[in-house]
């Protein structure tokens, strides 16, 4: 009978598993970096949108004042 706990995997299998782990860790780091960049872009778009809305409100108020002064 073979004792499963005492079976040593081949070094080639271990090397392949280590390679896969390293590749997965590298891919994970790349995705985390991409996500950080995307979060920053979203924040930039949100800031720009808030600025845009403020400008539009200001322009609308100015337009309303002009319309009132014409009446």
FENGINOR-V326330 format. One record per residue. N is the residue number from 0. PSI is psi in whole degrees, -180 to 180 (none if undefined). D_CENTER is the distance of its C-alpha to the mean C-alpha in Angstrom with 2 decimals. Layout:
n->N psi->PSI d_center->D_CENTER
n->N psi->PSI d_center->D_CENTER
//
This chain:
n->0 psi->140 d_center->52.45
n->1 psi->133 d_center->49.17
n->2 psi->110 d_center->47.37
n->3 psi->-34 d_center->43.69
n->4 psi->-26 d_center->42.50
n->5 psi->-1 d_center->44.43
n->6 psi->126 d_center->43.16
n->7 psi->128 d_center->41.24
n->8 psi->153 d_center->38.63
n->9 psi->150 d_center->39.32
n->10 psi->-30 d_center->37.70
n->11 psi->-36 d_center->36.29
n->12 psi->-44 d_center->34.48
n->13 psi->-42 d_center->33.13
n->14 psi->-43 d_center->32.07
n->15 psi->-43 d_center->30.25
n->16 psi->-41 d_center->28.46
n->17 psi->-41 d_center->27.53
n->18 psi->-43 d_center->26.25
n->19 psi->-40 d_center->24.09
n->20 psi->-46 d_center->22.71
n->21 psi->-42 d_center->21.96
n->22 psi->-42 d_center->20.27
n->23 psi->-41 d_center->18.12
n->24 psi->-41 d_center->17.25
n->25 psi->-45 d_center->16.45
n->26 psi->-40 d_center->14.21
n->27 psi->-45 d_center->12.39
n->28 psi->-42 d_center->12.04
n->29 psi->-44 d_center->10.82
n->30 psi->-39 d_center->8.04
n->31 psi->-41 d_center->7.19
n->32 psi->-44 d_center->7.56
n->33 psi->-42 d_center->5.58
n->34 psi->-40 d_center->2.31
n->35 psi->-42 d_center->4.66
n->36 psi->-44 d_center->5.76
n->37 psi->-40 d_center->3.84
n->38 psi->-42 d_center->4.52
n->39 psi->-42 d_center->7.68
n->40 psi->-42 d_center->8.47
n->41 psi->-43 d_center->8.47
n->42 psi->-40 d_center->10.63
n->43 psi->-44 d_center->12.72
n->44 psi->-40 d_center->13.38
n->45 psi->-43 d_center->14.36
n->46 psi->-44 d_center->16.66
n->47 psi->-39 d_center->18.16
n->48 psi->-42 d_center->18.79
n->49 psi->-43 d_center->20.58
n->50 psi->-42 d_center->22.61
n->51 psi->-47 d_center->23.47
n->52 psi->-41 d_center->24.66
n->53 psi->-43 d_center->26.76
n->54 psi->-42 d_center->28.34
n->55 psi->-42 d_center->29.15
n->56 psi->-43 d_center->30.77
n->57 psi->-44 d_center->32.75
n->58 psi->-39 d_center->33.92
n->59 psi->-42 d_center->34.91
n->60 psi->-43 d_center->36.88
n->61 psi->-41 d_center->38.62
n->62 psi->-44 d_center->39.48
n->63 psi->-41 d_center->40.86
n->64 psi->-42 d_center->42.99
n->65 psi->-43 d_center->44.33
n->66 psi->-40 d_center->45.19
n->67 psi->-39 d_center->46.94
n->68 psi->-23 d_center->48.92
n->69 psi->-20 d_center->50.14
n->70 psi->none d_center->51.65
//
